[in-house]
Amino acid sequence: MAIRRARANIDPVSAEPSIPDEDLVIRDEDWYGKSLTESDRYTRYSFLDTDWTEVADEGAVFDECTFAGVRFNASRHTGAAFTNCTFKRCTFFDTRFTDCKLVGSMFRQCTYTLFEVSGGDWSFVGLPGADLRQAGFDGTRMREVDLTAARLEKATVTGCDLSGAMLHGSKLSGADLRGSDLSSLDPLTVEFNGATISLEQAAALATTMGWHVG
């Protein structure tokens, strides 16, 4: 499956999501407690106002799909792929992604509560303005992720590869950032009062600001 570096195609203003293929639309279906496996593969499908509560996803593949108004509450996704997908007005309550690939996907107007990501590849993902307060990201590859103006107060972002990440205007106050690559963080454009970092990270940030660490 080809993975593109481009962001998913989505209109941030329109109330209606783009539909990749009008013949591949799943609307208003109840997938409560549904089990998905690696044999489940969807390309260019649109899932509209679908209930994914308590879905157990073990390796399913979604490529260039649109999810709008989907409820991912208490769902678990392990080794799954959501590449170049669009998520709009979706609800993520007590949702967990473990070792999943979301390269190139875009999130807009979604809600995140008890949201946890462990491992996996979230490079080139768009999360601009996302309210990720108290969310958890651990050991996740997040190269060139767009977190512009995102709210990450008291979030856990540990051991993550944030190289090339867009962090301008993000709020990281009280966040745990230990072990993450903060080379893209500009201390002058980010709020990070009370954030927890390691001594090595502190030295790197000091160098970025032109200070000499002796």
Phi, psi and chi 1 to 4 in degrees:
 res  aa     phi    psi   chi1   chi2   chi3   chi4
   1 MET       -  124.0  178.7 -175.8  -59.8      -
   2 ALA   -74.6  135.3      -      -      -      -
   3 ILE  -111.3  120.6  -55.7  -61.9      -      -
   4 ARG   -93.0  149.7  -63.1 -160.7  -53.9  -88.7
   5 ARG   -80.1  -18.8  -67.3  168.6   62.2   94.6
   6 ALA   -67.9  151.6      -      -      -      -
   7 ARG   -68.5  157.1  -52.6  -71.1 -174.3 -156.9
   8 ALA   -63.0  148.3      -      -      -      -
   9 ASN   -79.4  111.9  178.9   25.7      -      -
  10 ILE  -151.1  140.2 -176.2  170.1      -      -
  11 ASP   -91.0  112.5 -179.4   -5.7      -      -
  12 PRO   -72.0  -12.3   27.7  -35.3      -      -
  13 VAL  -100.4  -43.2  177.7      -      -      -
  14 SER   -60.0  140.3  172.6      -      -      -
  15 ALA   -72.6  -22.6      -      -      -      -
  16 GLU  -103.2  134.5  -64.5  -60.3  -36.4      -
  17 PRO   -74.9  157.1   30.5  -36.1      -      -
  18 SER   -71.9  144.0   59.1      -      -      -
  19 ILE  -108.8  110.1  -54.1  -65.0      -      -
  20 PRO   -59.6  -39.0  -22.7   33.4      -      -
  21 ASP  -146.4  114.1 -168.2  -33.6      -      -
  22 GLU   -63.3  -20.1  -65.7  -72.1  -11.2      -
  23 ASP   -86.2   -4.9  -64.9  -35.1      -      -
  24 LEU  -123.0   64.6  -58.4  174.7      -      -
  25 VAL  -118.7  127.6  176.4      -      -      -
  26 ILE  -114.0  113.2  -63.6  175.3      -      -
  27 ARG  -124.8  135.6 -173.8 -171.0  -58.6  -90.0
  28 ASP    57.2   30.7  -63.9  -40.1      -      -
  29 GLU   -91.7  150.0  -72.8 -163.6    7.1      -
  30 ASP  -100.0  104.3 -175.5   -1.4      -      -
  31 TRP  -103.0   23.5  -77.7   27.1      -      -
  32 TYR   -53.1  123.4 -175.6   94.2      -      -
  33 GLY    70.1   11.3      -      -      -      -
  34 LYS   -66.9  143.5 -174.2  179.7 -179.1   68.9
  35 SER  -101.6  129.2  -65.6      -      -      -
  36 LEU  -118.1  141.5  -60.2  172.8      -      -
  37 THR  -129.0  179.6   67.8      -      -      -
  38 GLU   -63.6  -14.5   58.5 -173.6   14.2      -
  39 SER   -79.7  -10.5   62.3      -      -      -
  40 ASP   -89.6  113.3  -67.2  -61.5      -      -
  41 ARG  -132.0  130.1  -65.9  175.4  175.0  -94.7
  42 TYR  -131.9  128.0  -62.1   85.0      -      -
  43 THR  -125.0  124.7  -60.2      -      -      -
  44 ARG    63.7   25.1  -62.6  179.4   62.9   80.2
  45 TYR   -82.1  155.6  -89.1   75.4      -      -
  46 SER  -119.8  124.0  -65.7      -      -      -
  47 PHE  -107.5  110.9  -61.6   86.5      -      -
  48 LEU  -115.8  124.5  -50.9  179.6      -      -
  49 ASP    50.3   45.1  -59.1  -47.4      -      -
  50 THR  -102.1  142.3  -55.2      -      -      -
  51 ASP   -94.4  110.8 -173.1   -0.1      -      -
  52 TRP  -106.3   23.6  -78.4   43.4      -      -
  53 THR   -57.9  130.1  -59.5      -      -      -
  54 GLU    59.0   25.7  -65.7 -168.2   16.1      -
  55 VAL   -65.0  136.7  161.1      -      -      -
  56 ALA  -108.9  104.0      -      -      -      -
  57 ASP  -107.6  110.7  175.5    5.9      -      -
  58 GLU  -115.7   81.7  -62.7  -80.7  -11.4      -
  59 GLY    91.7   13.2      -      -      -      -
  60 ALA   -66.9  155.3      -      -      -      -
  61 VAL  -122.4  126.7  175.4      -      -      -
  62 PHE  -127.1  122.1  -58.9   86.1      -      -
  63 ASP  -127.6  128.8 -173.9   43.8      -      -
  64 GLU    55.8   37.0  -64.0 -172.5   61.1      -
  65 CYS   -97.5  158.0  -68.4      -      -      -
  66 THR  -113.6  131.3  -67.7      -      -      -
  67 PHE  -121.1  115.7  -60.3   85.2      -      -
  68 ALA  -130.4  125.4      -      -      -      -
  69 GLY    66.7   23.1      -      -      -      -
  70 VAL   -86.1  136.7  175.8      -      -      -
  71 ARG   -99.3  108.3  -63.2  178.3  -66.2  -78.0
  72 PHE   -95.8   22.4  -71.7   94.1      -      -
  73 ASN   -59.5  131.3  -59.2  -24.8      -      -
  74 ALA    57.1   21.7      -      -      -      -
  75 SER   -86.0  154.0   60.8      -      -      -
  76 ARG  -126.9  128.1  -59.5  -69.3 -177.3  -96.5
  77 HIS  -125.7  119.5  -52.0  -89.9      -      -
  78 THR  -127.7  123.2  -55.8      -      -      -
  79 GLY    63.5   20.9      -      -      -      -
  80 ALA   -90.3  166.0      -      -      -      -
  81 ALA  -128.7  128.7      -      -      -      -
  82 PHE  -128.0   79.1  -64.6   85.0      -      -
  83 THR   -97.8  135.7   51.0      -      -      -
  84 ASN    53.8   36.7  -62.6  -53.7      -      -
  85 CYS   -98.4  162.9  -69.7      -      -      -
  86 THR  -117.7  128.9  -67.8      -      -      -
  87 PHE  -119.2  118.8  -62.0   84.3      -      -
  88 LYS  -133.5  129.4 -169.0  163.6 -173.2  176.4
  89 ARG    56.2   34.1  -57.5 -168.3  -49.0  -84.0
  90 CYS   -91.2  155.4  -65.9      -      -      -
  91 THR  -112.6  123.4  -57.4      -      -      -
  92 PHE  -117.4   93.8  -62.0   93.3      -      -
  93 PHE  -115.4  121.1  175.4   80.5      -      -
  94 ASP    54.4   46.9 -171.1   21.8      -      -
  95 THR  -105.3  137.8  -52.4      -      -      -
  96 ARG  -129.6  134.0  -62.1  179.9 -173.8  175.7
  97 PHE  -117.3  121.4  -68.6   89.9      -      -
  98 THR  -121.3  120.2  -56.8      -      -      -
  99 ASP    53.5   43.5  -63.6  -31.8      -      -
 100 CYS  -102.7  156.2  -67.5      -      -      -
 101 LYS  -110.7  118.5 -179.6 -177.8  -68.1 -175.7
 102 LEU  -123.3   28.0  -80.6   88.0      -      -
 103 VAL   -53.7  128.5  175.8      -      -      -
 104 GLY    79.1    6.3      -      -      -      -
 105 SER   -85.7  158.3  -70.6      -      -      -
 106 MET  -127.0  135.3  173.1   66.1   78.4      -
 107 PHE  -116.0  129.5  -66.6   76.4      -      -
 108 ARG  -137.4  135.3  -68.6  -77.9 -170.2 -177.1
 109 GLN    55.3   34.4  -59.3  171.8  -20.6      -
 110 CYS   -98.3  161.7  -63.4      -      -      -
 111 THR  -116.4  142.1   58.7      -      -      -
 112 TYR  -131.7  115.6  -45.4   85.7      -      -
 113 THR  -134.6  128.7  -53.2      -      -      -
 114 LEU    53.2   51.0  -59.4  177.9      -      -
 115 PHE   -98.2  124.1 -176.0   73.9      -      -
 116 GLU  -132.3  134.6  -64.8 -174.0   11.8      -
 117 VAL  -127.8  128.0  177.3      -      -      -
 118 SER  -128.1  123.8  178.2      -      -      -
 119 GLY    65.9 -163.2      -      -      -      -
 120 GLY    82.2 -179.1      -      -      -      -
 121 ASP  -124.5  110.6 -167.4  -14.4      -      -
 122 TRP  -114.6   31.4  -74.1   55.4      -      -
 123 SER   -66.1  144.4  -61.7      -      -      -
 124 PHE    62.4   19.0  -48.9  107.0      -      -
 125 VAL   -79.7  143.0  166.5      -      -      -
 126 GLY  -102.5  116.9      -      -      -      -
 127 LEU  -131.0   42.2  -72.4  158.9      -      -
 128 PRO   -65.7  131.4   27.0  -35.5      -      -
 129 GLY    71.2    7.2      -      -      -      -
 130 ALA   -67.2  139.4      -      -      -      -
 131 ASP   -91.3   93.6 -172.4  -15.9      -      -
 132 LEU  -109.9   30.2  -67.2  162.6      -      -
 133 ARG   -58.6  129.6  -75.6  176.4  -71.5 -179.7
 134 GLN    66.0   13.5  -60.0 -173.8   45.5      -
 135 ALA   -72.6  165.5      -      -      -      -
 136 GLY  -127.4  126.0      -      -      -      -
 137 PHE  -125.9  122.6  -67.4   85.5      -      -
 138 ASP  -134.2  121.9 -179.0   56.6      -      -
 139 GLY    63.9   31.1      -      -      -      -
 140 THR  -101.1  137.9  -53.8      -      -      -
 141 ARG   -81.8  117.4 -174.2  176.6 -174.1 -179.4
 142 MET  -131.1   43.7  -56.8  174.1   73.4      -
 143 ARG   -63.7  131.5  -68.3 -172.8  176.9 -177.1
 144 GLU    55.9   28.5  -62.2 -169.5   40.3      -
 145 VAL   -68.0  144.4   65.9      -      -      -
 146 ASP   -96.9  103.9 -174.3   -4.4      -      -
 147 LEU  -115.1   30.1  -71.6  166.7      -      -
 148 THR   -57.0  124.9  -55.4      -      -      -
 149 ALA    59.3   19.7      -      -      -      -
 150 ALA   -74.5  150.8      -      -      -      -
 151 ARG  -101.4  115.0  -59.0 -160.8   62.0  176.2
 152 LEU  -127.2   27.6  -71.8  152.2      -      -
 153 GLU   -59.5  131.6  -65.7  100.1  -36.7      -
 154 LYS    59.1   20.0  -63.6 -175.0  178.5  179.2
 155 ALA   -79.4  161.0      -      -      -      -
 156 THR  -109.9  115.7  -61.0      -      -      -
 157 VAL  -129.6   79.1 -172.4      -      -      -
 158 THR  -111.1  139.5   51.6      -      -      -
 159 GLY    61.8   28.5      -      -      -      -
 160 CYS  -100.6  146.8  -66.2      -      -      -
 161 ASP   -90.8   98.3 -178.4   -3.5      -      -
 162 LEU  -103.3   22.6  -71.6  166.2      -      -
 163 SER   -61.1  132.2   56.1      -      -      -
 164 GLY    75.8    5.9      -      -      -      -
 165 ALA   -67.2  145.9      -      -      -      -
 166 MET   -93.2  107.7  -71.5  169.9  -89.8      -
 167 LEU  -118.3    6.7  -63.0  165.7      -      -
 168 HIS   -57.4  125.7 -173.9   90.1      -      -
 169 GLY    78.5    4.8      -      -      -      -
 170 SER   -76.4  156.7   61.4      -      -      -
 171 LYS  -114.2  114.9  -60.1  178.5 -174.0  -62.4
 172 LEU  -118.8   18.6  -64.1  164.2      -      -
 173 SER   -59.9  129.0  -61.5      -      -      -
 174 GLY    74.6    5.0      -      -      -      -
 175 ALA   -78.2  151.7      -      -      -      -
 176 ASP   -97.9  109.9 -174.5   -9.8      -      -
 177 LEU  -112.7   12.9  -53.3  172.1      -      -
 178 ARG   -61.0  134.9  -72.4  174.7  -67.6 -177.2
 179 GLY    82.0   -2.0      -      -      -      -
 180 SER   -92.6  151.9  -68.6      -      -      -
 181 ASP   -77.0  112.4 -176.4  -23.8      -      -
 182 LEU  -109.1   24.1  -58.3  179.4      -      -
 183 SER   -64.1  -21.4   57.7      -      -      -
 184 SER   -93.2   -2.2  -63.0      -      -      -
 185 LEU   -81.8  122.8 -170.6  151.9      -      -
 186 ASP   -99.9  108.0 -177.9  -11.7      -      -
 187 PRO   -57.8  -19.5  -22.8   34.4      -      -
 188 LEU   -83.5  -12.7  -60.1  178.9      -      -
 189 THR  -119.1    5.3   65.6      -      -      -
 190 VAL  -127.5  141.2  173.3      -      -      -
 191 GLU   -91.4  119.5  -65.4 -178.0   20.2      -
 192 PHE  -141.1   30.2   60.4   99.1      -      -
 193 ASN   -59.2  129.9  -68.1  -22.7      -      -
 194 GLY    78.1    5.2      -      -      -      -
 195 ALA   -70.2  150.2      -      -      -      -
 196 THR  -103.0  123.4  -58.4      -      -      -
 197 ILE  -135.3  166.6   58.8  177.0      -      -
 198 SER   -85.6  169.5   67.1      -      -      -
 199 LEU   -61.6  -39.2  -69.0  174.8      -      -
 200 GLU   -63.6  -41.5  -68.6   78.6    7.2      -
 201 GLN   -66.0  -39.6  -70.8  169.6  -50.6      -
 202 ALA   -61.4  -41.8      -      -      -      -
 203 ALA   -64.0  -40.7      -      -      -      -
 204 ALA   -65.7  -40.3      -      -      -      -
 205 LEU   -67.9  -37.5  -71.4  175.1      -      -
 206 ALA   -63.1  -39.6      -      -      -      -
 207 THR   -64.2  -40.0  -59.7      -      -      -
 208 THR   -58.7  -35.1  -61.9      -      -      -
 209 MET   -86.3    4.3  -62.3 -176.7   70.0      -
 210 GLY    85.4   12.7      -      -      -      -
 211 TRP   -86.1  152.9  -62.2  -11.2      -      -
 212 HIS  -101.9  124.1  -63.8  -73.2      -      -
 213 VAL   -99.2  118.4 -179.5      -      -      -
 214 GLY  -112.2      -      -      -      -      -
